[in-house]
Amino acid sequence: MGILHTSIRVGGMVVRNRLYRAPVLEGAGSGPDAAEVYARQFVANAEAGVGLIIQGSSCVLEEGRTSPGMSVVASREQVMGLAPMVDDVHRAGAQIVLQLGHGGIFAMEAWHEPYASSRQGPLLAASPVPWFLRPSFAGVPVHVMTTQEVHDLARRFGMVAAWARHAGYDGVQLGSANAKLLDQFLSPFYNHRTDDFGGSLRNRARILEVIRREVSDQAGDDYPCLVKVPCETALPLTRRTTFVEALELARIAEEAGFDAVTPVNVSVFPDTTLSRGGVPNSLWRNPSMKARLRKAAPSPVRRATIVAGSYLGGRRAPFRPVWNRELFTAVKRQVAVPVLAVGGIRTAGEVNEILDGGNADMVGIGRPFYAEPDLSARILGGDPGPRLCRNSNLCVPAQMLGMKGTCYNPAVRRAARPHA
C-alpha cells in the first residue's frame, strides 16, 4: 500500500488517506439551502473516498465576501446551520475543515454595485490603498484598521472557530492568501503599517500568531488550525512576499502552533493567476455573463479593471502541472508539521510522486472536482487520467458573480455526461 492510502494526523484530527479536496467556491451562499448545496458536492466526494474536504473561504464578517456566493459565518446560527452537512460528510467517512477569511479591500462591496449600495460600513484595510489602484476604488470608503481593531478581528476568528467546533467541523484553515485581508497584512505590497502588525516579516505575520492564540483560547488547544503560506508575484519594482520570506513564514507558522501549512504561489492581485489556466473570456464573450457583470459593476472603470485583471492573469499564468512544486517541496524541508500540496495536480501519478518522494504530506485537488465528483475514487484507484477539467478558468467568472460552483466549459460538460 502506497503512502496515499495511509492515514495521517493533523493536530487532533486523523484523516483516512492523504488526498484532500482543496478549497474552491461552491456558490452556496448563506441562505437556508446552503448546507444542502454543500452536501450535494461534498458527500459525493466523501463517498468516493477523499480523506479531507476543506470548505472554500467563508467570511467571518458580513461585509467581507469577495463573491455573492460566498458563505458568511458571522453568527453562531449561520455556522450551526451547516452542521447537518458536516454530519453527512462524517457519515461518508471524510473529515471536513472550514476555511475562514475576509476580502479586505477586495471585498465585493468595493465593486459589486447592488451590494455596495447597501453597505453598512467601509472596506477594511491593512494600510491605505496603493495610489495606482485608487481610481478603481473611487467613491468606496476604506478604513485602515487600528491596532485594537486587528485584535478584535483576531478574536472574531477565534469565536467562529469555536462555533465551527460546535457544528462538528474537524478544524479551521485561515484563508491567508489570494490577496484577501490576511494576505494584505502579510504582504509588503499592501502592508505599510508602523505598529506591531507592520514592518518586518515577523511583525506582518503577527496577525496569524494572534489569531492562532484566539483559536486555541476559544475553540481549545487541541482544535486543529491550518494556514496558507503565500509566495507572491507583483508589479516590477514593487515589494512582495518572496520565496525566501515564504519559507520563513512557514517556520513562523509552525512556531505559532499551526497544525499544517499550505504553501501557494499567488499574485498580489485577486486575478486568475491564482487559478492558473486559460483566459476566462466568458466575461466579455458570453452574453449572459456579460449582463451579470454589467449589473454587478456598472462603473466602466471598475468593469474594465475586472476584465483586464482576468485577461492579464490568464495570459501571465497559463496552466502548468504541479506549479507549486518548488515551493511546497522547500517548505517540507523547513517544517515538521504536515505540508499540504496544491496547485495544478491532476493525475494519480503526480499525487503518488509527490507523496512517495516525501515532498508533501497531503495532496489537494480543487477545480477538477467540479467536473468529476467521484474524482477521489479514480485517484485512489490509480487511474492515470487524463482529467476532464481543461483548466479553462471559465468557472472563475461564475464564482466571482455568485453562481453555482460547477464546470462552465461546454466541451467538458459534454464529455462528463457518460460519467454522470
N, C-alpha and C positions, 0 to 999 in steps of 0.2 A: 504493500500500500504506500503510495506516494504521500509527500507532505501535505498536498492539497486536501486529502481526506482525513487528516488528523485534526483533533480539537485543539483549541488554543484558549488560554486565559488572558483576558484583557481587564486588568483590575479585578473586581469581584465578579466579572461576567465570564462564563465559559461558552465558547462558540463551537458548534459541532464540526465545522470544517473551516478552511482558510479562504473561502470565496464570499465576498460581500457585494451587495447592491449599493453602488455609490450614490450619493445624494444628487437627485435632479428634481426639478419642479414637477409636481403631478397635476397642478391646476385644481387642487381640491378646495381651495379657499377655506372659509371659516363658517360656512353655513351648516344647517342641520344634517346635511348629507356628506359632510367632509369625511367622517370615519368610513362611510360606505365607499366613497371614491378611492380612498387609500387602500381599503381592504381588497377592492377589485384587482388592484395591481399587486399588492404585497403578499396576499395569501397565495396567489398563484405562484409567485416567486418562491415562497417558503415551501410549498408543496412540491416544487421541482427540485428542492434540495439546498437552496442557498443558505449559508450559515448565518449571515448577519445582514440586516437591512438598515441603512442609515437614511432616515426620512428627511427629504430635502428641506432646506432652510425655512424655519418658522420664526416669525418675528416676535420679539419679547415686548414690543410696544405697538400700539395700534397704528401709529403713523411711522412706519419704518419699512413697510413692504416695498420690494422692488417690482412687484407684479401684482395685479388684482387677484391672481390665482394663488398667491402665497398665503399660507395659513398664519393666523395670528394666535399667539398663545399668551396673551396679556392678562388673562384671568384664569383662576383655578377651574372655572366652569368650562372654558374653552379646551383646556388640556384634558380634563376628565371626560369630555365628550368624545375623545379619541380612544378611550380605554377599551371599548368593545373591539375595535380593530386590533389593538395591541394583543388582546386575549386571543383573537383568531390567529394572529401570526405565531404566537407561542404554541397554540394547539397544533399548528402545522410544523413545529419543530425548530423554528428560527428565533434568533434574538433580534431586537429592534432598538435602535438608538435614535434619539430626537436631536436634529441639528438646530441650534439656536443662533439667531443673528439679528442684524438691524442694517438697513441700507445706507444710513448716514446721509450724505449729500446726494446720493443717487437713489434715495427712496422715491417711489413713484409720485409722491406729492410734488416732486420737482418738475415733472414733465407730463404726467397724466392729468389732463385738464379737468375731467369730471371729478377727480379726487382732490386735485389741488384747490378747486373752488370751495370745497367743504373742509379744508384744512383747519385743524384746531390750534396748531402751533407751528413754529418754524422747523426747518430741517436741522438735524443735529450734526455738528461737525467737530472734528478734532482741532482744526485750525481754519482760518478764513479760506474760502475757495480760491484756488490759484487764479491769477489775473486773466490768463488766456482762456479760462473756462467760464468766466463771469458773464459774457454775453448770453450764453445758453441758460443762465440762471436768472436772467433779468426779471424782476418783479417777484422773485421767490425769496421769502425771508429765510435767512440762515443764522443759526445760533451756535457760536463756538462754546462748547461745554466747559463749565468751570470745573475746578478740581473736585469740589464736592459733588457735582453732578456726575462725574465719572464714577465716583464711589457709589453713588445712588444707582447708576446703571449696573454696576457690578452686583449690587445687592439684588437688583431685579433679575439678573441671570441666575443667581443662586436660588431665588424664590421660585422661578419657573422650573429649575431643575428639581426642586423638592416636589412640585406638583407632578412633574413627569414621573418621578419615582412612585408617587401615589397612584398614578394612572397605569403603572406596570411597565413603563419603559425601562430597558436594561441599562441605560446610561444616556449621556448627552454628549454632543460634539459642538465645539464652538466654530461657527462659520467665519473664521478669521482669514479669509482670502477673497479673491474675486472682486476686489475694490469695494467691499462692504465696510461698514463703520469700523469694525475691529481692525481690518486691514488698513484702513485710513489712519488709525493710531499707530500701527506697526510701521507704516511706510514713511520714509523721509520725504517722499514726493508730496505728501499731504500734511504730515505732522511737523509743525514748526513751533510747537509749544515750548514754554520755558519753565513749566512746573515739573512735578515729579513724573509726569507722563510724556515728557518730550526731551529731545536732545539725543543722548546716546541710545544705542540699540537696547541696552538694559533698561533704560527709562521708558523707551517706547513700548517695550514688552511688558512693562509693569501692569498694564491693564489686564493682560492674561493672568498674571500672578494673583492679582486682586480678585478676579472672577473665580479662579480656581479655589481660593480660600473660601469665598462665599458659597460655592457649590458644596464644598466639604462641610462648612458650618451648617448649612440649611438642609442639604439632602443626605448628609452622612459621609464620614471619611471613606467608607467602602463603596460609595456610589461612583461608578466609572465616569470619567470625564476625559474626552478625547479632544484633539485640537488640530487644526490645519496649520501648516507652516508654509508661508508663501515665499517664492523667489520671483522677482519682478523683472519685466521688461518695461522700458519707459522711453520718453522722447529723448533725442540726443541732448547731451549737456544738462540733463536733469537728474536729480538723485533718485535712488530706488533701493529696494532691499536686494542686495547682491547675493550671489551663490554662497559666498563665504559667510555672509550675515545670516543666511537661511540655515546654514549648518549650526551656527552659534545659537540661533533662535530655537532650534530643536533641542539643543543642550539646556537652554534656559527653561524650556517647557518641561523637560524631564525633571530638572531640579525643582520646579514649581509643583510637581506632583501629578502632572497629566499622565494618564494611563496608556496613551498611544498617540502617535503623531502621524499626520498625512502630509507629506511634502508635495507641493504643487508649483509648477511654473505658471505664472499668470501675468497679465498686463496690469498696469496701474489704472487702466480704464475698464469699465464693465462691458467690453466688446466681445466679439466672438473668438478672440484669441484664446479665451479660457476654455472653449469647447473644441477648438481645432477642427477644421474641416472645410467644407465649401462655403461660398458666399451665399448667405440666406436671401436670395434675390426675390423671394415671395413678398418681401416688404414693399417692393416697388413694381413687381410684375403681376402678382395675384390680385385681382380686383377686390375680393373680399378682405384680404389682409391690408391692402392699401386703404380701404374705407375704415377699417378698425384703427389703423394708425392715425389717419386724419382726424378721427373723432377723439382719440386719446391725446394727440399732440397737434392741435390746430395751429399753433405757432409755427410759421415756416422755418424759423431759426432752429427751434428745438427739433422739429421733424427732420430737418436737413442734418443736424448733428447726429441723430439716432441712425439715420440711413448711412451717413458717412462712416460712423463707427462700425456698423455692421459690415459694410463693404470692405473697409480697410482691414478690419480684424480678420475677415476671411481670407483676404489676399496676403496678409502678413504671416498668417499661421495656417497653412494647409495641413491636412491630416498627415501625421507621421506615426507609425506604430510605436507604442510604448514611449511617448515623448517625454515622460518624466523619469526615464530610467537612470540617467546620470545622477539626478538629484536624490531620488529615494535610495539608490544604492549607496551614495555617500553618507546620507543621514543614517542608514542602517549601521554603518561603521562607527558612528558617533554616539549612539544611544543604546541603552539596554531595554527600554520599553518597546513594545511592538510597533513596527513601522508598517503602515498601510499604503500599498502602492495603488496608484490610479493614473489614468490618462492614456488613452489610445490602446488599451489592452483589449484584444478581441478574441483570441483563439486559445484553445486548451494548451497548445504548445507554448504560447507566450506565458500563460499562467504558471505552468509547471516549471518552465525555465527560470522564472523569477523566484519561485519558492524553493526549488531544488538547488538553485545557486546561492541561496542564503541572502538574496538581495532585498527581501522584504518578508514580513511575517504573514500578511494577508494581501489578497489581490482583489481590487474592486473594478467592476464594470458598471457603467451608467446607462447612457442612451440606448445601447442595443437592446435593453430590456423592453423598451417601447415596442419594438417590432417582434421580439421573441420573449414572451412572458415566462416560458419554460427554458430559457437560456441556461440556467444553472444546471439542469439535468444534462444538457449537451456538453457543457464544460466539464462537469464531474465525470461524465461518461467517456471523455477523451475525444469527442467529435472535433475533427481538425478544422471544421468550418468550410467555406467562409461564412461570415455572419451576414444576416440580411441587411443590417444597417449599412448605408452608403456614406455615412459621415457628411451628409449634405448640409447640415445645420438648418434645415427647413423647420425643425422643431423649435428652434430658438425664438423666432418672432412670435410664434404662437404662445410659448411660455411667457414671454415678456408682456404680451397683451392679455394674459389671464385665461387663455384657452386650455382645454384639457391636455394633459401630458400624454402624448402619443406620437407615433410617427406620422409626419405630414408629407413624406416623399411618395408620390403616386406609384412610382416603379416598385418601391419596397412594399407598399400596401398590396399591390397585385401579387408580388412574389410570396407574400406572407399568407395568402389565402389557403394554400394547401396545408399550412402548419396550424391553422386556426382550429 
